[in-house]
Amino acid sequence: MNFAKEQIQTSDELSEMSMGLWEGCSHSEIYTPEVVSLVESSQPDFCAPSGESLRQVEFRMVQFLNGTIARLPEKLRADFSMHHQNDNQG
């Protein structure tokens, strides 16, 4: 995409979902029928022990995006908003 290295922003707010104590465990070790039922019944608020929920991931990512867009110059914000509206209509 030809971005200069100094234009690339990193943030912990964009990291993958933390699976807490389940990190590194195999799918079959964790997702028993009982756990699957619990996950399905409590989404988006379910989280692994010491992990985070889908709602928490969404919140931190939205916080990042809101902060990033708020720092954009007005012209870029207007262009971004117009582009986003066109995507939603198409």
N, C-alpha and C positions, 0 to 999 in steps of 0.2 A: 504493500500500500504506500510505500515511499514516504513514511513519516520519519522525520529526523529523530534521533534517539532522545533528544531533550524535549520533544513534544509528547513522548509517551509517558503517561501517568500510571503509576501503580498505587494500589491501595489494598489494605487488609479487608476493606468493605466489599471487595470483589472476589474474595477467596471462596473456595467451594464450601459446601455445607459441612459443618463439623459433625462427625458421627460419634464424638466423645469416646466413651469406653469401648464402643463397637469398632473403632478404627482398626483396620487390619484383620478383622474377623471375616470368615467366609459367609456368604449369603445363607448357606444352609445351616450354619451354626446359630444364626440370629433369627431368621424369619420362619419361625414355627407357625403353625396355623393360629395359635393363640396370639402371637405377636402381630401377625398380619391382620387379624381381626381388630386388635387394639389400635394399630396404625390407621386402618381404614375408618374406624369409628371416631377417631379424635383428630383427624387432619383438619386444618393445616397446623394444628398446635402440638402434634406429637413430636417428641424429640427423644433420641437415644439418651441413656444415662450420661450426664455431663456433656451432651451434644446440644444441637440447636434445632429448632423447628423450621418448617417451610416459611411460616409467618415471620420468624426472626430473620431468616435469610432475605426474604422480600423486603423487610423493613430496612435492613442495612444497605441493601443495594439501591433502594429508592432514595435513602438519605444521601448516598454517594451521588446519584444522578441529579437530585435536586441541588446539591451543593455545587456540582460541576456546571450545570446549566445556569445557575444564578451568577456564576463568575464569568460567563461568556459575555462578550460585548453585545449590546442591544441588537445590532444588525444580525449577528449570528443567532441570537435567541429567536428573533422574528423569522429568520429563514428556517430554523429548526422546527419551530411551531407550525409554520405553513407546510413544510414537508410532511410532518407528522399528521396533520389534518388531511392532506391529500392521500396519504397511505390508508387512513381509516375510511375514506370515502370510496376508494378503489377496491 
